[in-house]
Amino acid sequence: MNDPSASCFRLDDRVALVTGATRGIGAAIARELAFAGARVVLTGRDDARAANAAAALSAEGVHAIGMGYDARLPGEAERLADRVQTELGRLDVLVNNAAVLRPHVIAKLKEEEFDELFQVNVKSALFLTKALRPLLEASAHGVVLNITAAGAQAPMAGIGAYCASKAALVNLTRTLAKEWTPLGIRVNALTPGSTATDMILPVDPEKRARFVAEMASQNPMNRIAEPVEIARAARFLVSDAASYVTGHVLVVDGGLLA
Ligand SMILES: NC(=O)c1ccc[n+]([C@@H]2O[C@H](COP(=O)([O-])OP(=O)(O)OC[C@H]3O[C@@H](n4cnc5c(N)ncnc54)[C@H](OP(=O)(O)O)[C@@H]3O)[C@@H](O)[C@H]2O)c1
């Protein structure tokens, strides 16, 4: 029996770009979109990191290309957009995933850390999105997905500036949805809860086990997410299965914010 909705979740013939796709949630999203049929551009902080991540994915038999993109540097968004235009000539899906976390209570937060958080997590994502607008507008399936964090809705002591940067990204997502949906570009946000990646997990195994147990105890599922669980929600939002979804913030947090 043919499932009439199955094709809505496919991304064949589309080009997707995922920032910060060398590891963690970004790598899982890139893999998910590539297996859905998209040609995927993976970015990392430099060409070599991005090329390694793309080669690992290509080895699985899907189409992946690596491009360096350091969100701290001025002009990078425009340079990356030019490269996508020149080398691929189209873009259907943009996932703004790259981010940094600088854990500090506000009393100890340095100005340069605040600037870096807002540069990488907000400004660069916004200006990359702007630079890619002509390609997204030319697509019949243009879609932007911004990866935010539960802290945008429920600020957490010790990571206040990071939470504020994600709150700004949520707000910009909703404005962009109002301005760009009439152009044929859907714009949404995806809010993961605690997820097993380098960003949050301590390297020391004992500290890691304690940290995971503590994070898990904060949600009713009593566990943290695996990156693929976030990636599957991302696939839904960027696919035609979500054709009437725009300006939405989808929370995938095991019930943390319930
Ligand atoms: N993990 C969680 O619990 C959690 C929870 C809520 C939201 N999130 C959000 O989910 C997204 C992915 O997080 P993650 O946990 O997968 O993080 P991660 O494991 O730390 O990976 C971060 C990614 O961002 C890239 N990146 C870092 N600095 C960059 C810069 N200056 N310019 C360009 N790229 C840069 C890294 O590239 P390199 O490899 O080149 O450094 C890497 O690919 C982020 O937006 C994060 O805020 C995560």
The ligand as a Gaussian input file, in Angstrom:
#p B3LYP/6-31G(d) Opt

LIG

0 1
 N       23.167000      20.479000      23.263000
 C       22.143000      21.002000      23.897000
 O       21.765000      20.567000      25.014000
 C       21.366000      22.144000      23.279000
 C       20.193000      22.539000      23.919000
 C       19.453000      23.578000      23.368000
 C       19.867000      24.174000      22.202000
 N       21.017000      23.771000      21.602000
 C       21.387000      24.449000      20.367000
 O       21.585000      23.489000      19.348000
 C       22.559000      23.955000      18.413000
 C       23.660000      22.932000      18.244000
 O       24.279000      22.730000      19.512000
 P       25.227000      21.475000      19.825000
 O       24.908000      21.084000      21.201000
 O       25.165000      20.509000      18.720000
 O       26.649000      22.250000      19.840000
 P       28.145000      21.716000      19.631000
 O       28.213000      20.249000      19.779000
 O       28.972000      22.571000      20.518000
 O       28.439000      22.080000      18.104000
 C       28.494000      23.434000      17.738000
 C       28.641000      23.567000      16.245000
 O       28.720000      24.978000      15.970000
 C       29.939000      25.253000      15.268000
 N       30.517000      26.530000      15.683000
 C       31.007000      26.886000      16.901000
 N       31.509000      28.125000      16.865000
 C       31.345000      28.553000      15.593000
 C       31.692000      29.743000      14.916000
 N       32.323000      30.761000      15.524000
 N       31.383000      29.851000      13.599000
 C       30.772000      28.846000      12.943000
 N       30.427000      27.679000      13.518000
 C       30.724000      27.542000      14.834000
 C       30.880000      24.104000      15.624000
 O       31.836000      23.978000      14.571000
 P       33.350000      23.485000      14.864000
 O       33.306000      21.991000      14.980000
 O       34.118000      23.959000      13.672000
 O       33.762000      24.115000      16.153000
 C       29.904000      22.932000      15.716000
 O       29.664000      22.412000      14.429000
 C       23.041000      25.301000      18.963000
 O       22.319000      26.335000      18.352000
 C       22.701000      25.216000      20.430000
 O       22.550000      26.478000      21.006000
 C       21.788000      22.767000      22.117000

